[in-house]
Amino acid sequence: MTTALVPLDTQRFPAWRQRCHAEYTADLIAAGEDPEAADRHARESLERAFPGGSVTTENAVFDLVHEVDGAVGYLWIGRDNSGDATSWWVWDVVVEPEHRGKGYGRAAMRLAEEHARGAGAKTLGLSVFGHNNAARRLYESIGFETTTVKMRKQL
């Protein structure tokens, strides 16, 4: 059974952006950021990535679609912020809870690599929240290496 990336329909983009904002805000709060700051951080990040409120060649959003199960998640991929056109980034990847544990995350990352490589990327990076152990294990199992670690202690 095959899984593919299907460009997100432009009519669905505003709802996706709203969902992405809410999920990113929640992750930032879980990581210890103040709720107001987390909301602002998420909003500003999305505004920088999608000026004018739509996808670009440098930031694309896809539905992750399985030929039998249908849409099982989404992927946001684009150039990183370094200014190097060959450095790409997985900004967000989500497999819906009811579809987790079935290999869709691994498929999404394989497809992300193919997309980035096809766009001229030489590297593909990502960030993962420290509390997301399942994602960290997946990324390590497919060859991603830790490049930085941020740590914090509540006082």
Helices and strands as residue ranges (DSSP letters): E 3-7, H 13-30, H 35-49, G 51-53, E 59-66, E 70-79, E 87-95, G 97-99, H 104-118, E 123-126, H 133-141
